[in-house]
Amino acid sequence: MAFNQSFCVRFRDLDALGHVNHAVYLTYAETARCDWFQSLGYTAMAELPFIVAAAHVEYQDALRKDDIVTVAMKTLKIGTKSWKFSYEIHSARGLAATVETVQVAYDYKNHQTVPLSGDLKVALESLL
């Protein structure tokens, strides 16, 4: 089941042509990802147990100031130390972009990758 997050386009998201800047689509994916982790009990972003290793965006339609953006996030793949999320970014007109990110479980104290914890793996499986 997907995690869904909706929000309004902010004026600061726009570029000189009046549509959402291409880099902001990654911010929308990041917002959904961080909000999902907060729903799991990670109250401080510094507690997040991963690093983002890769991100890919495919643009379908421009988002504009008056749009309500909905991001649907799912888990695509779970490995031993990493996982892949997919995101569909929609407006009322339809699909605006697809995003994929690869996250790697990471121990910030020891500066190294680590295996996924059992609790995290169960949470990720809920989004398959």
C-alpha angles and dihedrals in degrees: 000000000000126000108232126203127177131192143152125265109253123220089242089060091067128094128211091278092059099250131102112283114249094242092056091069087070089051089054090052090046091051092053091046094050093044090052091051090048088054086057091057103268097135098174121052088220087067095061107125099219150054125224108244100178142008131189128183130192114191121215106165137003119257117220138201096266095049125114106218121214120191120196112195125194137171112247102179138004122202134173096276104004145044139192125230125197123203131194113201113202140181126188087273092059138256113009100174146340121224132189125192132183117213125193122204106245139188105213093189093058096028096232143110117259137191117271113268118241092245093051092048091053091049091049091049089057088067096050 
